[in-house]
Amino acid sequence: MSEKKPSLADPTPEEIEARLVALRASVVEDVEELALRLAPGTLKTVARTTAAATMTDLRDRAQSAAADLKARARGQEAPLPLASTPKADSASLLDRAQRLFADARDGDPQALAIVTGAAAALAGLSAFALVKALRR
């Protein structure tokens, strides 16, 4: 029977043990980092920070949109992008809204769809705000 001769590429037991010690240390570091990331306190802090940043962004966007709508309703329209720029003699936002409601009253399907969608969106938003207020 032939015996297997140790080759030069075979690691010695000391080298194998050193590799295992290094691997164990690396695994311990990874587990400790994972435990830190998944700790309830850390997750709570990350979620709170993310939610606060999202709410700040949404609040800023809503305030900007509200300011734009107020300016447009007063006839102080900001310039629109070139592709959607209305003609110079176009009606103000208030006139356009009144015309939309009049068309809906007359039975125009497109105007009815827009008004119904807006009413449904407002009803949903009101219900959401009511539920949120009642939970506090």
C-alpha positions as CSV (number, residue, x, y, z in Angstrom):
1,M,0.0,0.0,0.0
2,S,1.1,3.4,-0.7
3,E,1.6,6.0,2.0
4,K,0.7,9.5,1.3
5,K,3.7,11.7,1.5
6,P,3.2,15.2,3.0
7,S,3.7,17.8,0.3
8,L,5.2,21.2,0.8
9,A,1.7,22.7,0.3
10,D,0.1,20.9,3.2
11,P,-0.2,23.3,6.2
12,T,1.3,22.3,9.5
13,P,-1.0,21.9,12.6
14,E,0.3,25.2,14.0
15,E,-0.7,27.0,10.8
16,I,-4.1,25.4,10.8
17,E,-4.6,26.4,14.4
18,A,-3.5,30.0,13.7
19,R,-6.0,30.2,10.8
20,L,-8.7,28.9,13.0
21,V,-7.9,31.4,15.8
22,A,-8.0,34.3,13.2
23,L,-11.3,33.0,11.8
24,R,-12.8,32.7,15.3
25,A,-11.8,36.3,16.1
26,S,-13.3,37.5,12.8
27,V,-16.5,35.6,13.4
28,V,-16.8,37.0,17.0
29,E,-16.3,40.5,15.7
30,D,-19.0,40.0,13.0
31,V,-21.5,38.5,15.6
32,E,-20.9,41.4,18.0
33,E,-21.5,43.9,15.3
34,L,-24.6,42.1,14.1
35,A,-25.9,42.0,17.7
36,L,-25.3,45.7,18.1
37,R,-27.1,46.5,14.9
38,L,-30.1,44.2,15.8
39,A,-30.4,45.4,19.4
40,P,-33.9,46.7,20.1
41,G,-32.6,50.0,21.3
42,T,-30.5,50.5,18.1
43,L,-33.4,49.4,15.8
44,K,-35.7,51.8,17.7
45,T,-33.2,54.7,17.3
46,V,-32.7,54.0,13.6
47,A,-36.4,53.8,13.0
48,R,-37.1,57.0,14.9
49,T,-34.4,58.9,13.0
50,T,-35.6,57.6,9.7
51,A,-39.2,58.5,10.5
52,A,-38.2,62.0,11.7
53,A,-36.2,62.6,8.5
54,T,-39.1,61.4,6.3
55,M,-41.6,63.5,8.2
56,T,-39.4,66.6,7.9
57,D,-39.0,66.0,4.2
58,L,-42.8,65.5,3.7
59,R,-43.6,68.6,5.8
60,D,-41.2,70.7,3.8
61,R,-42.7,69.4,0.5
62,A,-46.3,70.0,1.7
63,Q,-45.5,73.5,2.9
64,S,-43.9,74.3,-0.4
65,A,-46.8,72.9,-2.4
66,A,-49.3,74.8,-0.2
67,A,-47.4,78.1,-0.7
68,D,-47.3,77.5,-4.5
69,L,-51.1,76.8,-4.5
70,K,-51.8,79.9,-2.5
71,A,-49.7,82.0,-4.9
72,R,-51.4,80.5,-7.9
73,A,-54.9,81.0,-6.4
74,R,-54.1,84.7,-5.8
75,G,-53.1,85.0,-9.4
76,Q,-49.4,85.3,-8.6
77,E,-48.5,82.2,-10.5
78,A,-44.9,81.2,-10.6
79,P,-43.5,80.4,-14.0
80,L,-44.3,76.9,-15.1
81,P,-42.0,74.6,-17.1
82,L,-42.0,75.4,-20.8
83,A,-43.8,72.3,-21.9
84,S,-46.8,73.0,-19.6
85,T,-46.9,76.7,-19.8
86,P,-50.4,78.0,-20.4
87,K,-51.2,80.8,-22.8
88,A,-50.9,84.4,-21.5
89,D,-54.6,84.8,-21.3
90,S,-55.3,81.6,-19.3
91,A,-57.6,81.7,-16.3
92,S,-56.4,81.7,-12.7
93,L,-56.6,78.5,-10.7
94,L,-59.8,79.7,-9.0
95,D,-61.5,80.3,-12.3
96,R,-60.4,76.9,-13.6
97,A,-61.7,75.2,-10.5
98,Q,-65.0,76.9,-10.8
99,R,-65.2,75.9,-14.5
100,L,-64.4,72.3,-13.5
101,F,-67.2,72.2,-10.9
102,A,-69.6,73.7,-13.4
103,D,-68.7,71.1,-16.0
104,A,-69.1,68.4,-13.4
105,R,-72.6,69.7,-12.6
106,D,-73.4,69.7,-16.3
107,G,-72.4,66.0,-16.4
108,D,-69.1,66.1,-18.2
109,P,-67.6,62.6,-17.5
110,Q,-64.0,63.8,-17.2
111,A,-64.9,66.6,-14.8
112,L,-67.0,64.2,-12.8
113,A,-64.1,61.8,-12.5
114,I,-61.7,64.5,-11.4
115,V,-64.2,65.9,-8.8
116,T,-65.1,62.4,-7.5
117,G,-61.4,61.5,-7.2
118,A,-60.6,64.6,-5.3
119,A,-63.6,64.1,-3.0
120,A,-62.6,60.5,-2.3
121,A,-59.0,61.6,-1.7
122,L,-60.1,64.3,0.8
123,A,-62.5,61.8,2.5
124,G,-59.6,59.3,2.9
125,L,-57.3,62.0,4.2
126,S,-59.9,63.1,6.7
127,A,-60.5,59.6,7.9
128,F,-56.8,59.0,8.3
129,A,-56.4,62.3,10.2
130,L,-59.4,61.4,12.5
131,V,-58.0,57.9,13.3
132,K,-54.6,59.4,14.0
133,A,-56.1,62.0,16.3
134,L,-58.1,59.5,18.1
135,R,-55.1,57.2,18.8
136,R,-53.2,60.0,20.6
